[in-house]
Amino acid sequence: MKPDSRLSRRQVLRGTAAGAGIALASGLPFAGTASAGAAVIGEYDVVVVGAGAAGMTAALTAARRGLSCVVLEKAAKFGGSAARSGAGIWIPCNSVLAAAGVRDSPELAARYLAAVVGPSVPVSRQQAFLANGPAMLSFVMANSPLRFRWMEGYSDYYPELPGGMPNGRSIEPDQLDGNVLGAELANLNPPYLATPAGMVVFSADYKWLALAAVNPKGAAVAAACLARGTAAALAGQKPLTMGQSLAAGLRAGLQRAGVPVWLNTPLTDLVIENGKVTGVTVAAGVVKARRGVIIGSGGFEHNAAMRAEYQRQPIGTQWTVGARSNTGDGILAGKRAGAALDLMDDAWWGPAIPLPGEPYFCLAERTLPGGLMVDGTGKRFVNEAAPYSDVVHTMYDRNPTSPTIPAWLVVDQNYRNRYLFRDIAPLLPLPDEWYSAGAVKKAWTVEGLGTAIGVPPQTLRATVNRFNGQALSGVDGDFRRGASVYDHYYTDPYILPNSCLAALWEPPFYAFKIVPGDLGTKGGMRTDARARVLRADGSVITGLYAAGNASAAVMGPSYAGAGSTIGPAMTFGYVAANDLADG
């Protein structure tokens, strides 16, 4: 993408005279370091930083409210972490849920969110999210090709809390034909995990695909995924689902609205004049914002220095699955402008297996019956089926006194014969490189496995024996695995009396290394109910807004349900743009 075609010849010449060179790689007419005399290379009502879910929703809103807008994206691709994700979206009381017959109410949603978040997030921000989320979703559907579907049965993460819903509030994007983007489809950030060739798979399908070898519904879902793929191919479509659908649909909305997206254009700083943010600097110069700047540039998961400064050890950049361009640029620029920062020690955590090349964010595999997690002493320490963020919080809380980083997911051959593991079909051997990287160990006895992973062999044997007894009874008296409806989502309904629990008995036995992974960090600039960035004294930094992982999460240190990242990110992007339009 190129900068504003309305730039005058005089502006370009002035920029050249200021010492800018040619920046072919970025698609900009010239490059140089930002300075007080930097050339103005564009002027808009609103400048949005980041072409992820938050930024593109903000830009779409601004444009459809009649404001001129540009999106500046650091990476060579658009979509950010959202494009890589499963794209669950948690927004109570929206029209998609209503059409599906889901009975929800603003009162129930408010009660549940308050119970999940607690006092860590102002009620005004919680209310702003709940009030604006449904309107945002309807707006996006009216102004883009995106459509959504209910993820039926994907429970809220704490359905037993007041207002919680056992059948879930999460939705996901419906299938989208990538041809809608034309040549721009080539600039879409690829998914974290590619779907199987020839299949069209939704997030909600993975629950059943993991069971396809042992469950009739799993086999039926696999057949349906293949049928969708075949139909799309025959129709000449380029079918997209999950985060690919979400990012492509938002980008298509921007195309229709005439919003330019400048790729390869990282933010270097904010422009502040008379106490107001009036634009941003990039390598080529200054992009002016007549009304304000919205930061949607993501978190800092790939910034090792920031992680070391703000987060608990051990930590680094090697365990995250967030977009590689997320290095906290927007957060740091906001901090330099005086923004207060919150939740910087936290992230959208989840147990991960450090596979060679990229970590694997472990969902179904740690929940399926026939597996348990142990710490460095060979003992269980957590409900393995608990919400993924809670599992990692427990790992960090316990690690200083009882080593839980790394932990180990222990399974047997019966488990491997029955269930998909990542993308490895049942019965098929695990890749050799997993073993050589130390991500998985294998032994013909439980005691031998204990030796292989460096835990006391007899302790591991005692742990497995106790777990097996609890599996037979169906009651986990130690960690209550299976007590919550949520625990049963990624499980095998054919296992009785508790679909979460099955004994380990068939050799060989396997242990997968588990580390504290994440989908991205959740700390960032403090914002108010209007998405305006705040200083430590509560005053507003005029002209500066933030949404998504560049802002401190409205979920606080918790996680209401699948899509608690993307739902609020899109909502507060929408809120920010509307505030600028109304101002």
C-alpha positions as CSV (number, residue, x, y, z in Angstrom):
1,M,0.0,0.0,0.0
2,K,1.2,3.5,-0.7
3,P,0.7,6.7,1.2
4,D,-2.1,9.2,0.5
5,S,-2.2,9.7,-3.3
6,R,-3.4,13.3,-2.5
7,L,0.1,14.3,-1.4
8,S,1.1,17.3,-3.4
9,R,4.3,17.5,-5.5
10,R,5.4,20.3,-3.1
11,Q,5.1,18.0,-0.1
12,V,7.1,15.3,-1.7
13,L,9.8,17.8,-2.8
14,R,9.9,19.2,0.7
15,G,10.3,15.7,2.2
16,T,13.1,15.0,-0.3
17,A,14.8,18.3,0.6
18,A,14.7,17.3,4.2
19,G,17.0,14.5,3.5
20,A,14.7,11.6,3.0
21,G,15.8,8.8,0.7
22,I,13.8,6.3,-1.4
23,A,12.0,3.6,0.7
24,L,11.0,1.1,-1.9
25,A,10.8,-1.7,0.7
26,S,8.1,0.0,2.7
27,G,6.0,1.2,-0.3
28,L,6.6,4.8,0.9
29,P,8.0,7.6,-1.4
30,F,10.9,8.3,1.0
31,A,12.5,7.3,4.2
32,G,14.4,8.8,7.1
33,T,14.5,9.2,10.8
34,A,11.7,11.0,12.6
35,S,12.8,14.4,13.8
36,A,11.3,17.8,14.7
37,G,11.6,18.8,11.1
38,A,10.3,15.6,9.6
39,A,8.1,16.0,6.5
40,V,4.4,15.5,6.7
41,I,3.6,12.6,4.4
42,G,-0.1,12.4,5.0
43,E,-2.9,14.0,7.0
44,Y,-6.1,12.4,8.1
45,D,-8.8,12.9,10.7
46,V,-7.8,9.6,12.4
47,V,-4.5,7.6,12.3
48,V,-4.8,4.0,13.4
49,V,-1.7,2.1,14.4
50,G,-2.0,-1.7,13.8
51,A,-3.9,-3.7,11.2
52,G,-5.2,-6.4,13.6
53,A,-8.8,-6.9,14.9
54,A,-8.7,-3.7,17.1
55,G,-7.1,-1.4,14.5
56,M,-9.1,-2.5,11.5
57,T,-12.4,-2.3,13.5
58,A,-11.5,1.2,14.6
59,A,-10.6,2.3,11.1
60,L,-13.8,0.8,9.6
61,T,-15.8,2.6,12.2
62,A,-14.1,5.9,11.7
63,A,-14.5,5.7,7.9
64,R,-18.2,4.8,8.0
65,R,-18.7,7.7,10.5
66,G,-17.4,10.0,7.8
67,L,-13.8,10.5,9.0
68,S,-10.8,10.2,6.8
69,C,-8.5,7.4,8.1
70,V,-5.3,5.5,7.5
71,V,-4.0,2.3,9.0
72,L,-0.3,2.0,9.7
73,E,1.0,-1.6,10.0
74,K,4.5,-2.5,11.1
75,A,4.5,-6.0,9.5
76,A,4.6,-6.9,5.8
77,K,1.2,-8.6,6.3
78,F,-2.0,-7.4,7.8
79,G,-4.1,-9.2,10.4
80,G,-1.6,-9.5,13.3
81,S,-2.3,-12.1,16.0
82,A,-6.0,-12.1,15.1
83,A,-5.2,-13.6,11.7
84,R,-3.3,-16.4,13.4
85,S,-6.0,-17.2,16.0
86,G,-9.1,-19.3,16.2
87,A,-11.0,-16.0,16.3
88,G,-13.4,-16.8,19.1
89,I,-15.3,-13.7,20.0
90,W,-16.8,-13.2,23.5
91,I,-19.6,-10.6,23.3
92,P,-22.7,-11.2,25.4
93,C,-26.2,-10.4,24.1
94,N,-25.2,-10.0,20.4
95,S,-27.5,-10.5,17.5
96,V,-25.8,-13.7,16.4
97,L,-26.5,-15.3,19.8
98,A,-30.1,-14.0,19.7
99,A,-30.7,-15.5,16.2
100,A,-29.3,-18.9,17.5
101,G,-31.9,-18.8,20.3
102,V,-29.4,-18.2,23.1
103,R,-31.2,-16.6,26.1
104,D,-28.9,-14.0,27.6
105,S,-29.5,-10.6,29.2
106,P,-27.5,-7.5,30.0
107,E,-28.1,-8.1,33.7
108,L,-26.8,-11.7,33.5
109,A,-23.8,-10.6,31.5
110,A,-22.9,-7.8,33.9
111,R,-23.2,-10.1,36.9
112,Y,-21.0,-12.7,35.3
113,L,-18.3,-10.2,34.1
114,A,-18.2,-8.6,37.5
115,A,-17.7,-12.0,39.1
116,V,-14.9,-12.9,36.7
117,V,-13.0,-9.6,36.7
118,G,-13.6,-8.5,40.3
119,P,-12.6,-5.0,41.4
120,S,-9.4,-4.8,39.3
121,V,-11.2,-3.1,36.4
122,P,-13.5,-0.1,36.8
123,V,-17.2,-0.9,36.4
124,S,-17.4,1.9,33.8
125,R,-15.1,0.0,31.5
126,Q,-16.9,-3.2,32.0
127,Q,-20.2,-1.5,31.3
128,A,-18.8,0.2,28.2
129,F,-17.7,-3.2,26.8
130,L,-21.0,-4.9,27.4
131,A,-23.0,-1.9,26.1
132,N,-21.0,-1.4,22.9
133,G,-20.1,-5.0,22.0
134,P,-23.4,-6.0,20.4
135,A,-23.6,-2.7,18.4
136,M,-20.0,-3.2,17.2
137,L,-20.8,-6.7,15.9
138,S,-23.9,-5.5,14.1
139,F,-21.9,-2.6,12.6
140,V,-19.2,-4.9,11.4
141,M,-21.7,-7.2,9.7
142,A,-23.4,-4.3,8.1
143,N,-20.1,-2.8,6.7
144,S,-18.1,-5.9,5.8
145,P,-18.7,-9.4,4.3
146,L,-18.2,-10.9,7.7
147,R,-20.8,-13.2,9.2
148,F,-20.6,-15.2,12.5
149,R,-21.8,-18.4,14.0
150,W,-22.4,-19.5,17.6
151,M,-19.8,-21.9,19.1
152,E,-22.6,-24.0,20.7
153,G,-21.5,-25.8,23.8
154,Y,-18.2,-23.9,24.3
155,S,-19.0,-23.0,27.9
156,D,-18.1,-19.7,29.5
157,Y,-14.9,-20.4,31.4
158,Y,-16.6,-20.1,34.8
159,P,-20.1,-21.2,34.1
160,E,-20.8,-21.8,37.8
161,L,-20.4,-18.2,38.7
162,P,-23.4,-15.9,38.8
163,G,-24.5,-15.2,35.2
164,G,-22.3,-17.8,33.7
165,M,-23.6,-19.8,30.7
166,P,-22.8,-23.5,30.5
167,N,-23.7,-23.6,26.8
168,G,-21.5,-20.5,26.1
169,R,-21.6,-17.0,24.6
170,S,-18.7,-17.4,22.2
171,I,-19.1,-16.9,18.5
172,E,-16.6,-17.2,15.6
173,P,-16.4,-16.0,12.0
174,D,-18.3,-17.9,9.3
175,Q,-16.7,-19.2,6.1
176,L,-15.5,-16.4,3.9
177,D,-14.3,-16.6,0.3
178,G,-10.8,-15.0,0.1
179,N,-11.4,-14.0,-3.5
180,V,-13.3,-11.0,-2.0
181,L,-9.9,-9.4,-1.3
182,G,-8.5,-9.9,-4.8
183,A,-4.7,-9.4,-4.9
184,E,-4.7,-8.1,-1.3
185,L,-5.3,-11.7,-0.1
186,A,-1.5,-12.3,-0.6
187,N,-0.9,-9.8,2.2
188,L,-2.9,-11.7,4.8
189,N,-0.9,-12.9,7.8
190,P,-0.9,-16.7,7.7
191,P,-2.6,-18.8,10.4
192,Y,-0.8,-20.2,13.5
193,L,-1.7,-23.7,12.3
194,A,-2.8,-24.4,8.8
195,T,-6.1,-26.4,8.5
196,P,-5.8,-29.8,6.9
197,A,-5.6,-29.7,3.1
198,G,-8.9,-29.8,1.3
199,M,-10.9,-29.2,4.4
200,V,-12.9,-26.2,5.7
201,V,-12.6,-26.2,9.5
202,F,-14.2,-24.0,12.1
203,S,-12.8,-23.6,15.7
204,A,-15.8,-25.5,17.1
205,D,-14.9,-28.4,14.9
206,Y,-11.5,-29.2,16.5
207,K,-13.3,-30.5,19.6
208,W,-14.7,-33.3,17.4
209,L,-11.8,-33.7,15.0
210,A,-9.7,-34.8,18.0
211,L,-12.2,-37.6,18.5
212,A,-12.7,-38.6,14.9
213,A,-11.1,-42.1,15.4
214,V,-13.3,-43.1,18.3
215,N,-16.5,-41.1,18.1
216,P,-19.2,-41.2,15.4
217,K,-19.9,-37.5,15.7
218,G,-16.2,-36.8,15.3
219,A,-16.1,-38.8,12.1
220,A,-19.2,-37.0,10.9
221,V,-17.6,-33.6,11.6
222,A,-14.5,-34.6,9.7
223,A,-16.6,-35.6,6.8
224,A,-18.5,-32.3,6.9
225,C,-15.2,-30.4,6.9
226,L,-14.1,-32.3,3.8
227,A,-17.4,-31.8,2.1
228,R,-17.2,-28.0,2.7
229,G,-13.7,-28.0,1.3
230,T,-14.7,-29.9,-1.8
231,A,-17.7,-27.6,-2.4
232,A,-15.5,-24.5,-2.1
233,A,-13.0,-25.9,-4.5
234,L,-15.6,-26.8,-7.1
235,A,-17.0,-23.3,-6.8
236,G,-13.6,-21.7,-7.3
237,Q,-13.5,-20.3,-3.9
238,K,-10.6,-19.7,-1.5
239,P,-12.3,-20.6,1.8
240,L,-11.2,-18.9,4.9
241,T,-12.3,-19.6,8.5
242,M,-11.3,-18.6,12.0
243,G,-8.7,-15.7,12.2
244,Q,-8.1,-15.8,8.5
245,S,-11.8,-15.1,7.9
246,L,-11.9,-12.4,10.5
247,A,-8.9,-10.5,9.3
248,A,-9.8,-10.9,5.6
249,G,-13.4,-9.7,6.3
250,L,-12.3,-6.6,8.1
251,R,-9.7,-5.8,5.4
252,A,-12.4,-6.2,2.8
253,G,-14.6,-3.8,4.7
254,L,-11.7,-1.3,4.7
255,Q,-11.3,-1.7,0.9
256,R,-15.0,-0.9,0.4
257,A,-14.7,2.1,2.7
258,G,-11.6,3.4,0.8
259,V,-9.3,3.1,3.9
260,P,-5.6,2.7,2.9
261,V,-3.5,0.3,4.9
262,W,0.3,1.0,4.8
263,L,2.2,-2.1,5.4
264,N,5.9,-2.2,6.4
265,T,5.3,1.1,8.3
266,P,6.2,0.8,11.9
267,L,5.4,3.5,14.4
268,T,8.5,5.2,15.8
269,D,6.8,7.8,18.1
270,L,3.8,10.0,18.7
271,V,3.7,13.6,17.7
272,I,2.5,15.8,20.6
273,E,1.7,19.5,20.2
274,N,0.5,21.7,23.0
275,G,-0.2,18.6,25.1
276,K,-2.3,16.9,22.4
277,V,-1.4,13.9,20.3
278,T,-1.6,15.2,16.7
279,G,0.0,12.4,14.7
280,V,2.7,9.7,14.6
281,T,6.1,9.5,13.2
282,V,7.2,6.7,10.9
283,A,10.5,6.2,9.1
284,A,9.4,8.5,6.2
285,G,8.1,11.3,8.3
286,V,5.0,12.4,10.0
287,V,1.4,11.3,9.5
288,K,-0.9,14.0,11.0
289,A,-4.1,13.2,12.8
290,R,-6.5,16.1,12.9
291,R,-8.7,14.4,15.5
292,G,-6.6,11.7,17.2
293,V,-4.6,8.5,17.1
294,I,-5.8,5.1,17.9
295,I,-3.2,2.6,19.0
296,G,-4.1,-1.0,18.2
297,S,-0.5,-2.3,17.7
298,G,-0.7,-5.4,19.9
299,G,1.2,-6.4,23.0
300,F,4.9,-6.9,23.8
301,E,5.2,-10.7,23.7
302,H,8.2,-10.6,21.4
303,N,10.1,-7.9,23.3
304,A,12.5,-9.8,25.6
305,A,13.6,-6.7,27.5
306,M,10.0,-5.7,28.4
307,R,9.1,-9.3,29.4
308,A,12.2,-9.4,31.6
309,E,11.3,-6.0,33.2
310,Y,7.6,-6.6,33.8
311,Q,6.9,-10.3,34.1
312,R,7.7,-13.3,36.3
313,Q,10.7,-15.6,35.5
314,P,11.3,-17.7,33.7
315,I,10.0,-15.8,30.7
316,G,11.1,-15.0,27.2
317,T,9.9,-14.6,23.7
318,Q,10.2,-18.2,22.6
319,W,7.0,-19.6,24.1
320,T,4.5,-17.2,22.7
321,V,2.3,-17.7,19.6
322,G,1.6,-14.0,19.2
323,A,2.5,-12.2,16.0
324,R,6.3,-11.6,15.7
325,S,5.8,-7.9,15.1
326,N,4.3,-7.4,18.5
327,T,7.2,-5.8,20.4
328,G,5.3,-3.2,22.4
329,D,6.0,-0.3,20.1
330,G,2.7,1.4,20.7
331,I,2.8,0.8,24.5
332,L,6.3,2.3,24.7
333,A,5.3,5.3,22.6
334,G,2.3,5.8,24.9
335,K,4.5,5.5,28.0
336,R,6.8,8.2,26.6
337,A,3.7,10.4,26.2
338,G,2.8,9.9,29.8
339,A,0.5,7.0,29.8
340,A,0.0,4.9,32.9
341,L,0.5,1.2,32.3
342,D,-1.5,-1.7,34.0
343,L,-1.4,-5.5,34.0
344,M,2.1,-5.6,32.6
345,D,2.9,-8.7,34.5
346,D,0.1,-10.7,32.9
347,A,-0.7,-12.3,29.5
348,W,-3.3,-14.4,27.8
349,W,-1.5,-17.5,29.2
350,G,-1.8,-21.1,28.2
351,P,0.2,-24.3,28.6
352,A,2.5,-24.7,25.6
353,I,4.7,-27.5,24.3
354,P,8.1,-26.0,23.1
355,L,8.2,-27.8,19.7
356,P,11.0,-27.0,17.3
357,G,10.3,-24.0,15.2
358,E,7.3,-22.7,17.2
359,P,5.5,-23.6,20.4
360,Y,2.2,-25.4,20.4
361,F,-0.6,-23.9,22.5
362,C,-2.0,-26.9,24.2
363,L,-5.9,-27.0,24.5
364,A,-7.6,-30.4,24.0
365,E,-4.5,-32.5,24.6
366,R,-4.2,-31.7,28.3
367,T,-7.9,-32.1,28.9
368,L,-8.6,-35.4,27.1
369,P,-9.0,-38.4,29.4
370,G,-5.9,-40.5,29.9
371,G,-3.5,-37.7,30.6
372,L,-2.2,-35.8,33.7
373,M,0.3,-33.1,34.4
374,V,3.1,-33.4,37.0
375,D,5.6,-30.9,38.4
376,G,9.3,-31.4,38.9
377,T,8.7,-33.7,41.8
378,G,6.5,-36.1,39.9
379,K,3.2,-34.9,41.5
380,R,0.0,-33.5,40.1
381,F,-0.4,-29.8,41.0
382,V,-3.5,-28.5,39.0
383,N,-6.8,-29.4,37.4
384,E,-5.4,-30.1,33.9
385,A,-8.8,-29.2,32.3
386,A,-9.1,-25.8,34.0
387,P,-9.1,-22.6,31.8
388,Y,-5.7,-22.4,30.2
389,S,-4.8,-19.0,31.8
390,D,-5.5,-20.4,35.3
391,V,-3.2,-23.4,34.7
392,V,-0.2,-21.1,33.9
393,H,-1.0,-18.7,36.8
394,T,-0.8,-21.8,39.0
395,M,2.5,-22.8,37.4
396,Y,4.0,-19.4,38.2
397,D,2.5,-19.2,41.6
398,R,4.0,-22.6,42.6
399,N,7.3,-22.5,40.8
400,P,9.3,-20.6,43.4
401,T,8.7,-23.4,46.0
402,S,7.8,-26.5,43.9
403,P,9.3,-26.6,40.4
404,T,6.4,-26.4,37.9
405,I,8.3,-24.8,34.9
406,P,8.6,-27.0,33.0
407,A,5.8,-29.3,33.9
408,W,5.1,-32.5,32.1
409,L,1.9,-33.9,30.4
410,V,2.0,-37.6,30.9
411,V,-0.1,-39.9,28.6
412,D,0.0,-43.6,27.5
413,Q,-0.3,-45.4,24.2
414,N,-4.0,-45.9,24.6
415,Y,-4.4,-42.2,24.7
416,R,-2.2,-41.9,21.6
417,N,-4.2,-44.6,19.8
418,R,-7.5,-42.7,20.3
419,Y,-6.9,-39.0,19.9
420,L,-5.4,-36.5,17.5
421,F,-2.4,-34.8,19.0
422,R,-1.8,-31.4,17.5
423,D,-2.0,-32.5,13.8
424,I,-0.6,-36.0,14.4
425,A,-3.3,-38.6,13.8
426,P,-3.9,-41.5,16.2
427,L,-1.5,-44.5,15.8
428,L,1.0,-42.4,13.8
429,P,4.4,-41.9,15.5
430,L,5.4,-38.5,16.8
431,P,8.0,-36.7,14.7
432,D,11.7,-37.5,15.5
433,E,12.5,-33.8,15.9
434,W,10.1,-33.5,18.8
435,Y,12.2,-36.0,20.7
436,S,15.5,-34.5,19.6
437,A,14.3,-31.1,20.8
438,G,13.5,-32.5,24.2
439,A,9.8,-31.6,23.8
440,V,8.7,-35.2,24.4
441,K,10.1,-38.2,26.2
442,K,9.1,-41.9,25.8
443,A,9.6,-45.0,28.0
444,W,8.1,-48.5,28.3
445,T,7.4,-48.1,32.0
446,V,6.1,-45.2,34.2
447,E,9.3,-45.5,36.3
448,G,11.5,-45.2,33.2
449,L,9.5,-42.2,32.1
450,G,10.2,-40.6,35.5
451,T,13.9,-41.1,35.0
452,A,13.7,-39.7,31.5
453,I,12.1,-36.4,32.6
454,G,14.1,-36.1,35.8
455,V,11.5,-36.8,38.5
456,P,11.6,-39.5,41.2
457,P,10.4,-42.6,39.4
458,Q,8.6,-44.0,42.4
459,T,6.8,-40.7,43.0
460,L,5.6,-40.6,39.4
461,R,4.4,-44.2,39.8
462,A,2.5,-43.3,42.9
463,T,1.0,-40.3,41.2
464,V,-0.2,-42.4,38.2
465,N,-1.6,-45.1,40.5
466,R,-3.6,-42.5,42.5
467,F,-4.8,-40.8,39.4
468,N,-5.9,-44.2,37.9
469,G,-8.0,-44.9,41.0
470,Q,-9.7,-41.6,40.8
471,A,-10.4,-42.2,37.0
472,L,-12.1,-45.4,37.8
473,S,-14.3,-43.8,40.4
474,G,-14.9,-40.7,38.3
475,V,-14.1,-38.3,41.1
476,D,-10.9,-36.3,41.2
477,G,-10.7,-35.6,44.9
478,D,-7.4,-33.8,44.6
479,F,-8.1,-31.1,42.0
480,R,-11.8,-31.6,41.1
481,R,-11.2,-32.2,37.4
482,G,-14.6,-32.6,35.8
483,A,-16.5,-30.6,38.5
484,S,-17.1,-27.7,36.1
485,V,-19.0,-27.9,32.9
486,Y,-16.1,-26.2,31.2
487,D,-13.8,-29.1,32.0
488,H,-15.8,-31.4,29.8
489,Y,-15.6,-29.4,26.5
490,Y,-12.5,-31.0,25.1
491,T,-13.2,-34.5,26.4
492,D,-14.4,-37.9,25.2
493,P,-18.1,-38.4,26.0
494,Y,-17.7,-42.2,25.6
495,I,-15.5,-42.3,28.7
496,L,-17.5,-43.0,31.9
497,P,-18.2,-42.1,34.6
498,N,-16.2,-38.9,34.1
499,S,-15.4,-37.9,30.5
500,C,-12.3,-36.0,31.8
501,L,-10.7,-39.0,33.5
502,A,-9.2,-42.2,32.2
503,A,-6.5,-44.5,33.6
504,L,-3.0,-44.7,32.1
505,W,-2.1,-48.4,31.6
506,E,-0.8,-49.2,28.1
507,P,2.9,-48.8,27.4
508,P,4.8,-47.1,26.1
509,F,4.3,-43.9,28.1
510,Y,4.9,-40.4,26.9
511,A,5.7,-37.1,28.6
512,F,5.3,-33.7,26.8
513,K,7.2,-30.7,28.2
514,I,4.8,-28.0,29.3
515,V,5.9,-24.3,29.6
516,P,4.0,-21.1,30.2
517,G,3.0,-20.1,26.7
518,D,0.6,-17.3,25.7
519,L,-1.5,-15.9,22.9
520,G,-0.1,-12.4,23.6
521,T,0.5,-10.1,26.6
522,K,-2.5,-8.4,28.2
523,G,-0.9,-5.4,29.8
524,G,-0.7,-2.0,28.3
525,M,-1.9,1.6,28.4
526,R,-4.5,2.4,31.0
527,T,-7.7,3.6,29.3
528,D,-11.2,4.8,30.3
529,A,-14.7,3.8,29.2
530,R,-14.2,5.8,26.0
531,A,-10.9,4.1,25.2
532,R,-9.0,7.3,25.9
533,V,-5.5,6.8,27.3
534,L,-4.9,8.0,30.8
535,R,-2.0,9.3,32.9
536,A,-1.3,8.0,36.3
537,D,-3.3,10.8,37.9
538,G,-6.4,9.9,35.9
539,S,-6.1,12.8,33.4
540,V,-6.7,12.1,29.7
541,I,-3.9,12.3,27.1
542,T,-5.9,14.3,24.6
543,G,-6.0,12.8,21.1
544,L,-4.7,9.3,22.2
545,Y,-6.8,6.2,22.3
546,A,-5.8,2.5,22.7
547,A,-7.6,-0.8,22.1
548,G,-6.6,-4.5,22.0
549,N,-3.4,-5.7,23.6
550,A,-1.8,-2.3,23.5
551,S,-4.2,-1.4,26.3
552,A,-4.7,-3.0,29.7
553,A,-7.3,-5.7,29.3
554,V,-10.9,-5.1,30.4
555,M,-10.8,-8.8,31.6
556,G,-8.2,-7.8,34.2
557,P,-6.2,-10.9,35.3
558,S,-8.9,-13.3,34.3
559,Y,-10.7,-14.7,31.2
560,A,-14.5,-14.8,30.8
561,G,-14.7,-17.1,27.9
562,A,-13.3,-18.0,24.4
563,G,-12.8,-14.8,22.6
564,S,-12.1,-12.6,25.6
565,T,-9.2,-11.1,23.7
566,I,-10.7,-10.3,20.3
567,G,-14.2,-9.4,21.5
568,P,-13.0,-6.5,23.7
569,A,-10.3,-5.5,21.2
570,M,-12.8,-4.9,18.5
571,T,-15.3,-3.3,20.8
572,F,-12.9,-0.7,22.2
573,G,-11.6,0.0,18.7
574,Y,-15.2,0.8,17.8
575,V,-15.7,2.9,20.9
576,A,-12.5,4.9,20.2
577,A,-13.5,5.7,16.7
578,N,-17.0,6.7,17.7
579,D,-15.7,9.0,20.4
580,L,-13.5,10.7,17.8
581,A,-16.4,11.0,15.4
582,D,-18.7,12.4,18.1
583,G,-16.1,14.9,19.2
